[in-house]
């Protein structure tokens, strides 16, 4: 059984917490990131720079001695996860529940094109309203599919074990918000992740705590859908 209430971020009453950790790792750079083109669930591959980012980050994350790796099945996340698997020897379990937010008509458009064609919808989303960007998923629906999948894998960890989740900026942010028990309006306050950076959640006596956010490099611009 999970040690937290996913809706509130509270413990289930166990006197001793297990100290497990979740590392939520964003994929490396893609050409669409550089073009500020909304990817969503479109399956875009890594650039050469993105592969190099993943390789560098994997060496750092391997030092955490993770027990398990789970990744989005989109190739930019799968290829990123493969770099860590190559070092650790761990298998990667791929799951569509970790895909980036499906954003319908927004997908493939640049940031400027979205503002031009869907300016009011974009503004409403930034205000924190529940918006189906491009007719796609709500952020809460993304959390509904991703957070339980993460917890399922956490439940398999040993005492003090670490799970690495390789996913996408928007999906990671909504998952963190859900696991911390924050209302969806406040998820924006977590900020985005740069390519191949990660956040760490640690299990404490009262649930999950954010231990690191957007770690892994010197500050870089956030290029992606979660802006």
Long-range contacts (C-beta under 8 A, 24 or more apart in sequence): 1-155, 2-151, 2-154, 2-155, 3-203, 4-151, 4-179, 4-203, 4-207, 4-208, 5-181, 5-207, 6-147, 6-148, 6-151, 6-178, 6-179, 7-181, 8-181, 8-207, 9-179, 9-180, 9-181, 9-182, 9-206, 9-207, 9-208, 10-181, 10-206, 10-207, 11-205, 11-206, 11-207, 17-203, 17-204, 17-205, 18-157, 18-159, 18-160, 18-203, 19-159, 19-160, 19-202, 19-203, 20-154, 20-157, 20-159, 20-160, 20-161, 20-162, 20-163, 20-202, 20-203, 21-64, 21-161, 21-162, 21-163, 21-200, 21-201, 21-202, 21-203, 21-211, 22-150, 22-154, 22-162, 22-163, 22-165, 22-179, 22-200, 22-201, 22-208, 23-61, 23-64, 23-66, 23-162, 23-163, 23-164, 23-165, 23-198, 23-199, 23-200, 24-150, 24-165, 24-167, 24-172, 24-175, 24-176, 24-198, 24-199, 24-200, 24-201, 25-57, 25-61, 25-80, 25-81, 25-84, 25-164, 25-165, 25-166, 25-167, 25-196, 25-197, 25-198, 26-166, 26-167, 26-168, 26-169, 26-172, 26-193, 26-194, 26-195, 26-196, 26-197, 26-198, 26-224, 27-54, 27-72, 27-74, 27-76, 27-77, 27-79, 27-80, 27-166, 27-167, 27-168, 27-195, 27-196, 28-52, 28-53, 28-54, 28-57, 28-76, 28-79, 28-80, 28-195, 28-196, 29-53, 29-195, 29-196, 29-223, 30-76, 33-195, 33-223, 33-224, 34-223, 35-110, 36-110, 36-111, 36-112, 36-223, 37-108, 37-109, 37-110, 37-111, 38-103, 38-106, 38-107, 38-108, 38-109, 38-110, 38-111, 38-114, 38-225, 39-76, 39-100, 39-107, 39-168, 39-224, 39-225, 40-100, 40-101, 40-102, 40-103, 40-104, 40-106, 40-107, 40-134, 40-136, 40-225, 41-74, 41-99, 41-100, 41-101, 41-102, 41-103, 41-107, 42-107, 42-108, 43-74, 43-75, 43-76, 44-74, 44-75, 44-76, 45-75, 45-76, 45-79, 46-75, 46-76, 46-79, 46-80, 50-76, 50-79, 50-80, 50-195, 50-196, 51-79, 51-83, 53-195, 53-196, 54-79, 54-80, 54-82, 54-83, 54-84, 54-196, 55-83, 56-196, 57-83, 57-196, 57-197, 57-198, 57-216, 58-83, 58-84, 58-86, 58-87, 59-87, 60-216, 61-164, 61-198, 62-87, 62-88, 64-162, 64-164, 65-162, 66-90, 66-161, 66-162, 66-163, 66-164, 67-157, 67-158, 67-161, 67-162, 67-163, 68-93, 68-153, 68-156, 68-157, 68-161, 68-163, 68-164, 69-93, 69-163, 69-164, 69-166, 70-94, 70-95, 70-98, 70-149, 70-150, 70-153, 70-163, 70-164, 70-165, 70-166, 71-95, 71-98, 71-165, 71-166, 71-167, 72-96, 72-98, 72-99, 72-100, 72-166, 72-167, 72-168, 72-171, 73-98, 73-99, 74-99, 74-100, 74-168, 76-168, 77-166, 77-167, 77-168, 78-166, 80-166, 80-196, 81-164, 81-166, 84-164, 84-166, 92-166, 93-153, 95-149, 97-145, 97-146, 97-148, 97-149, 98-146, 98-149, 98-150, 98-165, 98-166, 98-167, 98-168, 98-171, 99-167, 99-168, 99-171, 100-167, 100-168, 100-169, 100-170, 100-171, 100-225, 101-133, 101-136, 101-137, 101-139, 101-142, 101-168, 101-170, 101-171, 101-174, 101-225, 102-136, 102-137, 103-133, 103-134, 103-136, 103-137, 103-225, 104-132, 104-133, 104-134, 104-135, 104-136, 105-134, 105-135, 106-133, 106-134, 106-136, 107-134, 107-136, 111-227, 126-188, 128-184, 128-185, 128-188, 130-184, 139-170, 139-174, 139-184, 139-187, 140-174, 140-184, 142-170, 142-171, 142-174, 142-175, 143-174, 143-175, 143-177, 143-178, 143-184, 146-171, 146-174, 146-175, 146-178, 147-174, 147-175, 147-178, 147-179, 150-175, 150-179, 151-179, 168-224, 168-225, 168-226, 169-193, 169-222, 169-224, 169-225, 169-226, 170-224, 170-225, 170-226, 172-199, 173-226, 176-201, 176-210, 176-213, 179-207, 179-208, 180-207, 180-208, 180-209, 180-210, 181-207, 191-222, 192-222, 192-224, 192-226, 192-227, 193-222, 193-224, 193-226, 194-219, 194-220, 194-221, 194-222, 194-223, 195-220, 195-223, 195-224
